[in-house]
Amino acid sequence: MSDNSARPIAVFDLDNTLADTAHRQHFLQRRPKDWDGFFGAAPADPPLAEGVELARRSARDCEVVYLTGRPERYRRDTLDWLAAHELPAGDLYMRGDADRRPARFTKLATLRRLARSREVRFLVDDDAVVCDDAERAGFTVVRARWAEDSAALREAQEKEGRT
């Protein structure tokens, strides 16, 4: 049951949706992958203009919520990045530090939990598997296709449950 009196929610992914991760992909191409380096470099991510503009426009009619596979230990860096790029204020849902489930499971579980009390207007995400699963579950999806596709990031999201 959703609360019809509350504003709907627009849910935004971060990496390669709002934040350009291209400059830190090299950390995922190493063996073993350098996860601390990858996430530690996130504060230097340039914003992706298309995603940022969509988030700002969405805030006119919706409450903006951020849903990321980044580990919880990077919350402060993530909040600082959102503020530095003047993104709308909103709740931030992150992966638990020890959670290694694929993004499609963690994100869909959070979407379902949010939808129990509020209308989820749409999800904006770059991960095709997350988008496909969200659409199958009945959510409206905006596919963020404005960042360069990364095989290393896709593997991290789906096989290693890291982002």
Secondary structure as UniProt FT lines:
FT   TURN            4..5
FT   STRAND          9..12
FT   TURN            16..18
FT   HELIX           22..28
FT   HELIX           35..40
FT   HELIX           42..44
FT   HELIX           49..58
FT   TURN            59..61
FT   STRAND          63..71
FT   HELIX           72..74
FT   HELIX           75..84
FT   TURN            85..86
FT   STRAND          92..95
FT   TURN            97..98
FT   HELIX           103..115
FT   TURN            116..117
FT   STRAND          120..125
FT   HELIX           128..136
FT   TURN            137..138
FT   STRAND          141..143
FT   HELIX           151..158
//
